[in-house]
Amino acid sequence: MSETGKPISRVDGRMKVSGKATYAAEFNQPNMAYAFPVRATIAKGKIASMDDDIIRKELGVIAVISYKNAYKLKPLDMQAQMKAGAAFLGENLPPLQDNVVHYPGQFVAVVVAETYEQARAAAYKLKVRYTADKAAVDLRTELPKSTKPKMFMGEEAQVNEGKAAGPLAASAKKVDHTYSTPVEHHHPMEPHATVAVWEGTDRLTLYDATQGVGLTSAIAAYFFGLHQENVRVVAPFVGGGFGSKGLWLHTLLVAIAAKAANRPVKLALTRQMMQTNVGHRAATIQRVAMGTDAAGQLNVLRHHTDTYNNLTQFFEPSGKQTLVLYKAPLREVTYNVAHLDRSTPTFMRAPGETPGTFALECAMDEMAYQLKMDPVEFRIKNHTAQDPVKGHDFSSEFLVECYRTGAERFGWASRSMEPRQKRQGKYLVGYGMATATYPGGRSAASVKVLMNNKGNVTVMTASIDIGTGTYTVLAQTAADALGVPVEKIDVKIGDSSLPPAPLAGGSQTTASIHPAALDACVLLRKELVSIAIADPGSKLNGSKPEDIGFANGKLFVKGNEDRSETYLNILNRAKRNEIEACATTLPVSGAGLTVPSALCTPSQTPPEQNSDIKQYAFHSFGAQFAEVWVDEDFGTIRVKRVTSVQDVGRIMNEKTARSQIIGGVIFGIGAALMEATEYDKRWGNPVTRTLADYHVPVHLDVPPIDVHFIGKPDPHISPIGARGIGEIGITGVSAAIANAVFNATGKRLRDLPLTPEKFFES
Amino acid sequence: MRPFKYANASNPAAAIKIVTADPAARFLGGGTNLVDLMKEDVMHPSQLMDVTRLKFSVIEKKANGLSIGGTASNAVTANHDLVRENYPLLSMAILAGASAQIRNMATNAGNLNQRTRCTYFYDANMPCNKREPGTGCGALHGVNKNHAILGWSEKCVATYPSDMAVALAALNAVVQVEGSGNTKRNIPFADFHRLPGEHPEIDNTLKHGELITSIDLPENRLAEKSYYLKVRERSSYAFALISVAAALETNGNRIKDVRIALGGVAHKPWRARIAEQWLRGKEPTQANFRAAASAELKHAKPLGQNKYKVGLAAKAIVRALEGAMQGGTYGAMEADSTTTNQN
């Protein structure tokens, strides 16, 4: 029976719950010192002076490093960085290279001391004086100065600008509303941490809480002018990332500190630093308009986003889903991006779709009400089976089945369209739903598989398990591909010295590395077969390779299973201690889908050579249903249950997949009801500083979540058939909840999160 | 965190003497707030005198009520039979606060001494008259949706964060303290915490070096009609937007005694004496509860972002009094949560 798909528990679960899984901050080194950063207390300006000499005399202090004495990193150079695979820096600000302050909380110095406490005490005492400039700290104030970026991640950013007005005016029915979403922070359970160890001046090891060991290695190598193979990044376990664990400045900062101290140095960020130094999801103000004919067929969709950026080109792409969902002859998607002197926005779980589906899917609900049409039926009526902009078929798409199955499982039929019809004691009860979607990503990856003569298999790739289950599902894929039990498979990941794999971002790890793992196993089996059939001592001697089957650790002749031989016997007789194979997959279609390479080095295929992207659009879809209970006296909203039906291709492990969707839904509940970082409008600093202020759902906020997978493999994404699953679970959730609040109360709340005061202000 | 000395007190008089002699010394209970403040560089005690092993953790009956020890944990206090039977309001209030882990560590005396959760107070780079007198109040014209609507001053708009203290205010508790030279005094709860006025840096009327040895709860006939209501942004582990400790004693269909205290509205637990006065002798009807609540909140002065609290507080007072009349139950603090008892 196939191991793939089985709901087996995490193979690393026992290590995690027994404290044996080693995270970045736990890689203590002999003679290690500790670093504590000093952060800017103004939003914009220059450092005028600092009392670093006084602090050098503090107890235990080894070094105080600032722009005055920091190691000179290679300067920013986007062309050179692209070439080196080092372009994807969290913010384009190599640390401590000059005295300019770009946002409150920016690292302006780092203190290195014998103990963490000494470093912290000295860092707190370091007096820094600034000359402050007038800073841009509020989105609404800065919007008049915003610009319209042409591109976002290689795609046109402004689509059909100005073209929606005519069709909107001509539509029989229309809605046009403004929705807003706040700043959100990722706050993975494990705070960011790095231990930097130099060997001489040309070899660096970083034990780093990262979503990409290869990325971190390339960026560190670039800025320190090292060969990439001399920068080893190790991250066997990472306690969540959600987009915040790309490469941020503390990783370079600690390498600078370790160089200056000439010792291994550890730097662990505090929660307060995680509010300013590792990115956030930017606030958005989104205006969504749509028009239909009298029968409810969409004529036009318009989605405009106001947001901001700082220190990178990234901005929150909240119009993304509006280019993918629903059949409408015209859609206009535009952005205005202001500059704020605020810490740098970045990717956060379903960047774009999380705030974007809130706006679009609430507007869809408002439109359905205007048409007096059931929101599920309105969506089905406007469903599209093709990418509505590019015209390509979706590679695999069962969205209507998601709606129907979700409605059935949730009991949608018992919903009253009319608001305020259902009560439970003092609560008003409402049902709401929304569409979920996220792109199906895929990148080049290499995987090496090694089998030894004890029957153990090792699967190796420089991928990462950020809590998603990478270890577990890789073991399942290899177990099936080799016909050995999962327990015999050892997965080695999280080390940049292993064969390259993409960073754990964009929901692409499974889709990228599993085809390579499968191919490496096929190559390994081929070698076993060729050894066996050539060996006069083997029962398989003389057979044709295509006649050989495999199962239970054996090769056998198909149709004559008595003629079989164990892998161990084959290896032992050949006097081989081990054999290995490596495969690389490139994201191209058809026969060229996987390209075996003995060198284990993928090269990214340029999109224009990627034939199936010209043929298919790769997207996952889902439907989210929520029941809320609202206490109108207090404006408190509680989610009572959620049904989430997902079309994400093949399910590799029903248990870890379900956990991913549950996690996404909980993230969505947080976004809907409580998560928000607030900034002081005078000084620009975050007032929400810790997890006491930044509320995420507690257990009691998390209701029963019914997760159902369509489970149909995607025949075009890879021979494995799985698309990613890490991000889609959050999309649509906040809209489903806000739509349920309307159904319960008759109040449209269009500004997240839906905290009690919003209820009274609306 | 700056370097500091730590000592474990074995003798109250000696511990009090040491702390009294050093203006920068502090008593240490569970440390659930003080240690955070030290890590945040907000407080820099020269030494910590750990009092958790002193024999002040007893909960016992006294002639006219109950005495709960200063170093008894919040968890033990909330779950003590004598407290549950005679002062369910206190039990409910404690259990509405913090998390199980924090309640296990936190002491009763420490709970009364905790500092505001105003984030301007916690951020050592922000102005805050409570942390650094003379620097101004960051919240007055800043992010203040969780701040005070009653009794604030231009110097400080912070609220007092404790749930336990709101119940103690309603219960007319008396704080027993011991100072140097074996001096003992008691402080009526209403006089324990103070409004900010010109000196928000002073939270309460304890003198430096005075140690809370116990909290006395006078006898009452309120146990059957008590209710603690807490409205917050999530179902648990969040400070109150508004909380209400309500307790009633009725005589026939008339209110004989009524206690109402509010949390989340002021620099101290706010005893709603105007509302109490209005209700005494009247019938316990919803209309009367509403009128009493609005009489109390007529004096509210909301800030830029917390106008919602005025209406919310009025509704919470009514709901809490109704809950008390129905004979509040354990778990009542989850009344704002729809996630219990269903599914």
Interface residues (C-beta under 8 A of the other chain):
Chain A: T41 L59 E117 R120 A121 Y124 Q272 Q424 Y427 W629 D631 D633 F634 G635 T636 R638 K640 R641 L673 M674 E678 Y679 D680 K681 R682 W683 N685 V687 T688 R689 T690 A692 D693 H695 P697 V698 H699 L700 D701 P703 P704 T755 P756 E757 F760 E761
Chain B: M1 R2 P3 K39 E40 D41 R117 T119 Y120 Y122 D123 A124 N125 M126 G138 H141 G142 V143 K145 V231 E233 R234 S235 S236 Y237 A238 F239 L241 Q305 N306 Y308 G311 L312 K315 A316 R319 E334 D336 S337 T338 T339 T340 Q342 N343
